[in-house]
Amino acid sequence: MSSYDKLSDQKLASFFVEINKNIKKGKLSKAMNYEIALIQAVADKRGLSKLDLQKLYLKSARYL
């Protein structure tokens, strides 16, 4: 079990989107793709697709 298993769907989505953003901007190394893989494994167990994670992120961002 990874520490990502303990996160809510919204927090998991936030990590997924923000890590991907930072990788694309060059702020985080490509090694962070391992973290993305861990997050995706947890999301898969929960039946959440990449699109689901993005939607959850956008939904939670509206409430901040």
Secondary structure, DSSP 8 states (H G I E B T S, - for coil): --GGGGS-HHHHHHHHHHHHHHHHHTSS-GGGHHHHHHHHHHHHHTT--HHHHHHHHHHHHTT-
